[in-house]
């Protein structure tokens, strides 16, 4: 008998939800959708630039999550990160196919836009912690992380934007992610 997937804000088990999806348990996909759709929609919209297209991206991404859940491996990273990567790649594919020039925004408000309080006005504890940890990062590392994971840009695009060598950008992202992981644990 599979373990139930906790739905509370501080105990949601993304890994268990993906593993349940891989077993064909539809409730798990619904739980993931209910938990993350509003944030994922913000990420997709930021990349494709259009709410209708972002909804299409989200639908395609959740279909892919359902179909490819068995390919997720706990040892390679977090399930939540895997889900966001699926959405991000679907959005980037659509943006590139439509010939849209994806530009890097100069402000970091995009991250906050994708993580607004829910419809009742209550802040999500996970996003509050993430905001706190992002604010604690060095500005260069924070910018690189936002450009890469929210804006959807490659290391090369970030390096061009910041007039910095690609290797330095990669180091800042890696060190920033390690600092975020430590801060959030």
DRENPA-3360 file (N, C-alpha, C; in nm, 2 decimals, always signed):
BEGIN
1 = XXXXXXXX = +0.08/-0.12/+0.00/+0.00/+0.00/+0.00/+0.09/+0.12/+0.00 ~ +0.07/+0.22/-0.10/+0.15/+0.34/-0.10/+0.13/+0.43/+0.02 ~ +0.23/+0.51/+0.05/+0.22/+0.61/+0.16/+0.12/+0.72/+0.11 ~ +0.04/+0.77/+0.20/-0.04/+0.89/+0.16/+0.05/+1.01/+0.14 ~ +0.01/+1.10/+0.05/+0.09/+1.22/+0.03/+0.04/+1.33/+0.11 ~ +0.13/+1.38/+0.21/+0.08/+1.49/+0.29/+0.05/+1.61/+0.21 ~ -0.05/+1.68/+0.24/-0.09/+1.80/+0.17/-0.07/+1.93/+0.24 ~ -0.02/+1.92/+0.37/+0.01/+2.05/+0.44/+0.13/+2.12/+0.38;
9 = XXXXXXXX = +0.13/+2.25/+0.40/+0.23/+2.33/+0.34/+0.37/+2.29/+0.38 ~ +0.39/+2.25/+0.50/+0.53/+2.22/+0.55/+0.57/+2.07/+0.54 ~ +0.48/+1.99/+0.49/+0.51/+1.84/+0.49/+0.48/+1.78/+0.36 ~ +0.46/+1.85/+0.25/+0.42/+1.79/+0.12/+0.54/+1.72/+0.07 ~ +0.52/+1.59/+0.03/+0.63/+1.51/-0.02/+0.62/+1.50/-0.17 ~ +0.70/+1.58/-0.24/+0.70/+1.59/-0.38/+0.75/+1.46/-0.44 ~ +0.85/+1.40/-0.38/+0.91/+1.27/-0.43/+0.80/+1.16/-0.42 ~ +0.73/+1.15/-0.31/+0.63/+1.05/-0.30/+0.52/+1.07/-0.41;
17 = XXXXXXXX = +0.49/+1.20/-0.43/+0.38/+1.23/-0.53/+0.42/+1.19/-0.67 ~ +0.55/+1.22/-0.70/+0.60/+1.18/-0.84/+0.60/+1.02/-0.85 ~ +0.64/+0.96/-0.74/+0.65/+0.81/-0.75/+0.51/+0.75/-0.76 ~ +0.41/+0.82/-0.69/+0.27/+0.78/-0.71/+0.22/+0.80/-0.85 ~ +0.26/+0.91/-0.91/+0.22/+0.93/-1.05/+0.28/+0.82/-1.14 ~ +0.40/+0.78/-1.11/+0.47/+0.68/-1.19/+0.39/+0.55/-1.18 ~ +0.32/+0.53/-1.07/+0.24/+0.41/-1.05/+0.10/+0.42/-1.10 ~ +0.07/+0.54/-1.16/-0.06/+0.56/-1.22/-0.16/+0.61/-1.13;
25 = XXXXXXXX = -0.12/+0.66/-1.01/-0.22/+0.71/-0.91/-0.25/+0.86/-0.94 ~ -0.37/+0.88/-1.00/-0.41/+1.01/-1.05/-0.42/+1.12/-0.94 ~ -0.46/+1.07/-0.82/-0.47/+1.17/-0.71/-0.34/+1.24/-0.68 ~ -0.23/+1.18/-0.71/-0.10/+1.24/-0.69/-0.07/+1.35/-0.79 ~ -0.11/+1.33/-0.91/-0.09/+1.44/-1.01/-0.18/+1.55/-0.97 ~ -0.30/+1.53/-0.93/-0.39/+1.63/-0.88/-0.34/+1.71/-0.76 ~ -0.28/+1.63/-0.67/-0.21/+1.70/-0.55/-0.10/+1.79/-0.60 ~ -0.02/+1.74/-0.69/+0.09/+1.83/-0.74/+0.03/+1.95/-0.81;
33 = XXXXXXXX = -0.07/+1.93/-0.89/-0.13/+2.04/-0.96/-0.19/+2.15/-0.86 ~ -0.26/+2.10/-0.77/-0.32/+2.19/-0.67/-0.22/+2.27/-0.59 ~ -0.11/+2.20/-0.56/+0.00/+2.26/-0.48/+0.08/+2.36/-0.56 ~ +0.11/+2.34/-0.69/+0.21/+2.41/-0.76/+0.16/+2.49/-0.88 ~ +0.04/+2.47/-0.93/+0.00/+2.52/-1.06/+0.01/+2.68/-1.06 ~ -0.03/+2.74/-0.96/-0.02/+2.89/-0.97/+0.12/+2.94/-0.98 ~ +0.22/+2.88/-0.92/+0.36/+2.92/-0.93/+0.41/+2.88/-1.07 ~ +0.38/+2.76/-1.11/+0.43/+2.72/-1.24/+0.37/+2.80/-1.35;
41 = XXXXXXXX = +0.25/+2.84/-1.34/+0.18/+2.93/-1.44/+0.26/+3.06/-1.45 ~ +0.30/+3.11/-1.33/+0.38/+3.24/-1.33/+0.51/+3.22/-1.40 ~ +0.58/+3.11/-1.38/+0.71/+3.08/-1.45/+0.69/+3.07/-1.60 ~ +0.59/+2.99/-1.64/+0.56/+2.98/-1.78/+0.52/+3.11/-1.85 ~ +0.44/+3.19/-1.78/+0.39/+3.32/-1.84/+0.51/+3.41/-1.85 ~ +0.60/+3.41/-1.76/+0.72/+3.50/-1.76/+0.80/+3.46/-1.88 ~ +0.81/+3.34/-1.92/+0.89/+3.29/-2.03/+0.82/+3.31/-2.16 ~ +0.70/+3.27/-2.17/+0.63/+3.28/-2.30/+0.56/+3.42/-2.33;
49 = XXXXXXXX = +0.54/+3.50/-2.22/+0.49/+3.63/-2.23/+0.34/+3.64/-2.26 ~ +0.27/+3.54/-2.24/+0.12/+3.54/-2.27/+0.05/+3.44/-2.18 ~ -0.05/+3.48/-2.11/-0.12/+3.40/-2.02/-0.19/+3.28/-2.08 ~ -0.25/+3.29/-2.20/-0.31/+3.18/-2.27/-0.21/+3.08/-2.31 ~ -0.09/+3.12/-2.36/+0.01/+3.03/-2.40/+0.07/+2.96/-2.27 ~ +0.08/+3.04/-2.16/+0.13/+2.98/-2.04/+0.04/+2.87/-1.99 ~ -0.09/+2.89/-2.00/-0.19/+2.78/-1.97/-0.16/+2.65/-2.05 ~ -0.14/+2.68/-2.18/-0.11/+2.56/-2.27/+0.02/+2.49/-2.23;
57 = XXXXXXXX = +0.12/+2.57/-2.19/+0.25/+2.51/-2.15/+0.22/+2.43/-2.02 ~ +0.14/+2.49/-1.93/+0.12/+2.42/-1.80/+0.05/+2.28/-1.83 ~ -0.05/+2.28/-1.92/-0.13/+2.16/-1.95/-0.03/+2.06/-2.01 ~ +0.05/+2.10/-2.11/+0.14/+2.01/-2.17/+0.25/+1.96/-2.07 ~ +0.29/+2.04/-1.98/+0.39/+2.00/-1.88/+0.33/+1.90/-1.79 ~ +0.21/+1.92/-1.74/+0.15/+1.82/-1.65/+0.13/+1.69/-1.72 ~ +0.10/+1.69/-1.85/+0.08/+1.57/-1.92/+0.22/+1.50/-1.93 ~ +0.32/+1.57/-1.95/+0.46/+1.52/-1.96/+0.50/+1.47/-1.82;
65 = XXXXXXXX = +0.47/+1.54/-1.71/+0.50/+1.49/-1.58/+0.43/+1.36/-1.55 ~ +0.30/+1.35/-1.59/+0.23/+1.22/-1.57/+0.30/+1.11/-1.65 ~ +0.33/+1.14/-1.78/+0.39/+1.03/-1.86/+0.53/+0.99/-1.83 ~ +0.61/+1.09/-1.77/+0.75/+1.07/-1.75/+0.79/+1.06/-1.60 ~ +0.69/+1.05/-1.52/+0.72/+1.05/-1.37/+0.81/+0.94/-1.33 ~ +0.80/+0.82/-1.40/+0.89/+0.71/-1.37/+1.04/+0.74/-1.40 ~ +1.07/+0.84/-1.48/+1.21/+0.87/-1.51/+1.27/+0.96/-1.40 ~ +1.19/+1.01/-1.31/+1.25/+1.09/-1.20/+1.33/+1.00/-1.10;
73 = XXXXXXXX = +1.44/+1.04/-1.06/+1.53/+0.96/-0.97/+1.56/+1.05/-0.85 ~ +1.53/+1.01/-0.73/+1.55/+1.09/-0.61/+1.70/+1.13/-0.60 ~ +1.79/+1.04/-0.64/+1.93/+1.06/-0.62/+1.99/+1.17/-0.71 ~ +1.91/+1.21/-0.81/+1.96/+1.32/-0.90/+1.91/+1.46/-0.86 ~ +1.82/+1.47/-0.76/+1.77/+1.60/-0.73/+1.63/+1.60/-0.67 ~ +1.58/+1.72/-0.64/+1.45/+1.72/-0.57/+1.34/+1.71/-0.68 ~ +1.23/+1.65/-0.64/+1.12/+1.63/-0.73/+1.06/+1.76/-0.77 ~ +1.05/+1.86/-0.67/+1.00/+1.99/-0.70/+1.08/+2.06/-0.81;
81 = XXXXXXXX = +1.21/+2.05/-0.80/+1.30/+2.10/-0.90/+1.28/+2.04/-1.04 ~ +1.26/+1.90/-1.04/+1.23/+1.83/-1.16/+1.10/+1.88/-1.23 ~ +1.00/+1.90/-1.15/+0.87/+1.95/-1.20/+0.89/+2.09/-1.26 ~ +0.96/+2.18/-1.19/+0.98/+2.31/-1.24/+1.06/+2.31/-1.37 ~ +1.16/+2.22/-1.38/+1.24/+2.21/-1.50/+1.16/+2.16/-1.62 ~ +1.06/+2.07/-1.59/+0.97/+2.03/-1.70/+0.90/+2.15/-1.76 ~ +0.84/+2.22/-1.67/+0.76/+2.34/-1.71/+0.85/+2.44/-1.78 ~ +0.96/+2.47/-1.72/+1.05/+2.57/-1.78/+1.09/+2.53/-1.92;
89 = XXXXXXXX = +1.13/+2.40/-1.94/+1.17/+2.35/-2.07/+1.05/+2.36/-2.17 ~ +0.93/+2.33/-2.13/+0.82/+2.34/-2.22/+0.79/+2.48/-2.26 ~ +0.81/+2.57/-2.17/+0.79/+2.71/-2.20/+0.90/+2.77/-2.29 ~ +1.02/+2.73/-2.26/+1.13/+2.77/-2.35/+1.11/+2.71/-2.49 ~ +1.07/+2.59/-2.50/+1.04/+2.53/-2.63/+0.94/+2.61/-2.71 ~ +0.83/+2.64/-2.64/+0.72/+2.72/-2.71/+0.77/+2.86/-2.75 ~ +0.84/+2.92/-2.66/+0.90/+3.06/-2.69/+0.99/+3.05/-2.81 ~ +1.07/+2.95/-2.82/+1.17/+2.94/-2.93/+1.09/+2.91/-3.06;
97 = XXXXXXXX = +1.00/+2.82/-3.05/+0.92/+2.78/-3.17/+0.84/+2.90/-3.23 ~ +0.79/+2.98/-3.14/+0.71/+3.10/-3.19/+0.80/+3.21/-3.23 ~ +0.93/+3.20/-3.21/+1.02/+3.30/-3.26/+1.03/+3.42/-3.16 ~ +0.98/+3.40/-3.04/+0.98/+3.50/-2.94/+1.12/+3.52/-2.89 ~ +1.17/+3.64/-2.89/+1.30/+3.68/-2.83/+1.28/+3.68/-2.68 ~ +1.35/+3.59/-2.61/+1.34/+3.59/-2.46/+1.44/+3.68/-2.41 ~ +1.39/+3.78/-2.33/+1.49/+3.88/-2.28/+1.50/+3.87/-2.13 ~ +1.61/+3.91/-2.08/+1.64/+3.90/-1.94/+1.59/+4.03/-1.88;
105 = XXXXXXXX = +1.50/+4.03/-1.78/+1.45/+4.15/-1.72/+1.56/+4.20/-1.62 ~ +1.55/+4.33/-1.60/+1.65/+4.39/-1.51/+1.61/+4.39/-1.37 ~ +1.48/+4.36/-1.34/+1.44/+4.36/-1.20/+1.42/+4.22/-1.15 ~ +1.42/+4.20/-1.02/+1.40/+4.07/-0.96/+1.25/+4.05/-0.92 ~ +1.17/+4.15/-0.95/+1.03/+4.14/-0.91/+0.96/+4.02/-0.98 ~ +1.01/+3.97/-1.08/+0.95/+3.86/-1.15/+0.94/+3.74/-1.06 ~ +1.04/+3.72/-0.98/+1.04/+3.60/-0.89/+0.93/+3.62/-0.79 ~ +0.91/+3.74/-0.74/+0.80/+3.76/-0.64/+0.67/+3.75/-0.71;
113 = XXXXXXXX = +0.66/+3.79/-0.84/+0.53/+3.78/-0.91/+0.49/+3.63/-0.92 ~ +0.58/+3.54/-0.94/+0.55/+3.40/-0.95/+0.52/+3.34/-0.82 ~ +0.54/+3.41/-0.71/+0.52/+3.35/-0.58/+0.44/+3.44/-0.49 ~ +0.33/+3.49/-0.55/+0.24/+3.58/-0.47/+0.16/+3.50/-0.36 ~ +0.11/+3.57/-0.27/+0.02/+3.51/-0.17/-0.10/+3.44/-0.24 ~ -0.15/+3.34/-0.18/-0.26/+3.27/-0.24/-0.39/+3.35/-0.23 ~ -0.50/+3.30/-0.29/-0.62/+3.38/-0.31/-0.68/+3.43/-0.18 ~ -0.64/+3.37/-0.07/-0.69/+3.42/+0.06/-0.60/+3.52/+0.13;
121 = XXXXXXXX = -0.49/+3.55/+0.06/-0.40/+3.65/+0.11/-0.30/+3.59/+0.21 ~ -0.30/+3.46/+0.23/-0.20/+3.40/+0.33/-0.08/+3.37/+0.25 ~ +0.04/+3.40/+0.30/+0.16/+3.37/+0.24/+0.20/+3.22/+0.26 ~ +0.25/+3.16/+0.15/+0.30/+3.02/+0.16/+0.43/+3.02/+0.24 ~ +0.43/+2.94/+0.34/+0.55/+2.93/+0.43/+0.68/+2.90/+0.35 ~ +0.67/+2.82/+0.24/+0.78/+2.78/+0.16/+0.84/+2.91/+0.09 ~ +0.74/+2.99/+0.03/+0.79/+3.11/-0.04/+0.85/+3.21/+0.05 ~ +0.79/+3.22/+0.17/+0.85/+3.32/+0.27/+0.99/+3.28/+0.30;
129 = XXXXXXXX = +1.02/+3.15/+0.32/+1.15/+3.11/+0.35/+1.24/+3.13/+0.23 ~ +1.19/+3.10/+0.11/+1.27/+3.12/-0.01/+1.30/+3.27/-0.03 ~ +1.21/+3.36/-0.01/+1.23/+3.50/-0.02/+1.34/+3.54/+0.08 ~ +1.33/+3.49/+0.20/+1.43/+3.53/+0.31/+1.57/+3.48/+0.26 ~ +1.58/+3.36/+0.21/+1.71/+3.30/+0.17/+1.76/+3.37/+0.04 ~ +1.67/+3.40/-0.05/+1.72/+3.48/-0.17/+1.77/+3.61/-0.13 ~ +1.71/+3.68/-0.04/+1.75/+3.81/+0.01/+1.89/+3.81/+0.08 ~ +1.92/+3.69/+0.14/+2.05/+3.68/+0.20/+2.16/+3.65/+0.11;
137 = XXXXXXXX = +2.13/+3.61/-0.02/+2.24/+3.59/-0.12/+2.30/+3.72/-0.16 ~ +2.43/+3.70/-0.20/+2.50/+3.81/-0.27/+2.42/+3.84/-0.40 ~ +2.41/+3.97/-0.43/+2.33/+4.01/-0.54/+2.36/+3.94/-0.68 ~ +2.49/+3.92/-0.70/+2.53/+3.86/-0.83/+2.48/+3.71/-0.84 ~ +2.49/+3.64/-0.72/+2.44/+3.50/-0.72/+2.29/+3.50/-0.73 ~ +2.22/+3.59/-0.66/+2.07/+3.60/-0.67/+2.03/+3.63/-0.81 ~ +2.09/+3.73/-0.88/+2.06/+3.76/-1.01/+2.07/+3.64/-1.11 ~ +2.18/+3.57/-1.10/+2.21/+3.46/-1.18/+2.11/+3.35/-1.16;
145 = XXXXXXXX = +2.07/+3.32/-1.04/+1.97/+3.22/-1.01/+1.84/+3.26/-1.07 ~ +1.80/+3.38/-1.05/+1.67/+3.43/-1.10/+1.67/+3.43/-1.25 ~ +1.78/+3.47/-1.32/+1.78/+3.47/-1.46/+1.77/+3.33/-1.51 ~ +1.84/+3.24/-1.45/+1.84/+3.10/-1.50/+1.71/+3.03/-1.47 ~ +1.66/+3.04/-1.35/+1.55/+2.95/-1.31/+1.41/+3.02/-1.32 ~ +1.41/+3.15/-1.33/+1.28/+3.22/-1.34/+1.26/+3.27/-1.49 ~ +1.37/+3.33/-1.53/+1.36/+3.39/-1.67/+1.39/+3.29/-1.78 ~ +1.46/+3.18/-1.74/+1.48/+3.07/-1.83/+1.60/+3.09/-1.93;
153 = XXXXXXXX = +1.70/+3.16/-1.89/+1.81/+3.19/-1.97/+1.92/+3.10/-1.95 ~ +2.00/+3.08/-2.06/+2.12/+2.99/-2.06/+2.23/+3.07/-1.98 ~ +2.33/+2.99/-1.95/+2.45/+3.05/-1.88/+2.51/+3.15/-1.98 ~ +2.52/+3.12/-2.10/+2.58/+3.21/-2.20/+2.50/+3.35/-2.21 ~ +2.37/+3.34/-2.21/+2.29/+3.46/-2.21/+2.31/+3.55/-2.08 ~ +2.32/+3.48/-1.97/+2.34/+3.55/-1.84/+2.48/+3.62/-1.85 ~ +2.58/+3.54/-1.90/+2.71/+3.60/-1.90/+2.72/+3.72/-1.99 ~ +2.65/+3.72/-2.10/+2.64/+3.84/-2.19/+2.57/+3.95/-2.12;
161 = XXXXXXXX = +2.46/+3.93/-2.05/+2.38/+4.03/-1.98/+2.47/+4.10/-1.87 ~ +2.54/+4.02/-1.80/+2.62/+4.07/-1.69/+2.76/+4.10/-1.73 ~ +2.80/+4.08/-1.85/+2.94/+4.11/-1.90/+3.04/+4.04/-1.81 ~ +3.01/+3.91/-1.79/+3.09/+3.82/-1.71/+3.12/+3.69/-1.78 ~ +3.24/+3.63/-1.75/+3.27/+3.50/-1.82/+3.17/+3.40/-1.78 ~ +3.14/+3.30/-1.87/+3.05/+3.20/-1.85/+3.08/+3.11/-1.73 ~ +3.21/+3.08/-1.71/+3.25/+3.00/-1.60/+3.22/+3.07/-1.47 ~ +3.23/+3.20/-1.46/+3.20/+3.27/-1.34/+3.05/+3.27/-1.31;
169 = XXXXXXXX = +2.97/+3.28/-1.42/+2.83/+3.27/-1.40/+2.79/+3.13/-1.35 ~ +2.85/+3.03/-1.40/+2.82/+2.89/-1.36/+2.86/+2.87/-1.21 ~ +2.97/+2.93/-1.17/+3.02/+2.92/-1.03/+2.92/+3.00/-0.94 ~ +2.87/+3.12/-0.98/+2.78/+3.19/-0.90/+2.65/+3.12/-0.88 ~ +2.60/+3.05/-0.99/+2.48/+2.98/-0.98/+2.50/+2.86/-0.88 ~ +2.60/+2.79/-0.90/+2.63/+2.67/-0.82/+2.64/+2.71/-0.67 ~ +2.72/+2.81/-0.64/+2.74/+2.85/-0.51/+2.61/+2.91/-0.45 ~ +2.54/+2.98/-0.53/+2.41/+3.04/-0.48/+2.31/+2.93/-0.45;
177 = XXXXXXXX = +2.30/+2.82/-0.53/+2.21/+2.71/-0.51/+2.25/+2.64/-0.38 ~ +2.38/+2.62/-0.36/+2.43/+2.55/-0.24/+2.39/+2.64/-0.12 ~ +2.41/+2.77/-0.13/+2.37/+2.86/-0.01/+2.22/+2.85/+0.01 ~ +2.14/+2.85/-0.10/+1.99/+2.84/-0.08/+1.96/+2.70/-0.01 ~ +2.02/+2.60/-0.06/+1.99/+2.47/+0.00/+2.02/+2.46/+0.15 ~ +2.14/+2.52/+0.18/+2.17/+2.53/+0.33/+2.08/+2.61/+0.41 ~ +2.04/+2.73/+0.35/+1.95/+2.82/+0.42/+1.81/+2.76/+0.44 ~ +1.76/+2.68/+0.34/+1.63/+2.63/+0.34/+1.62/+2.50/+0.42;
185 = X = +1.74/+2.44/+0.46/+1.73/+2.31/+0.54/+1.72/+2.33/+0.68;
% end
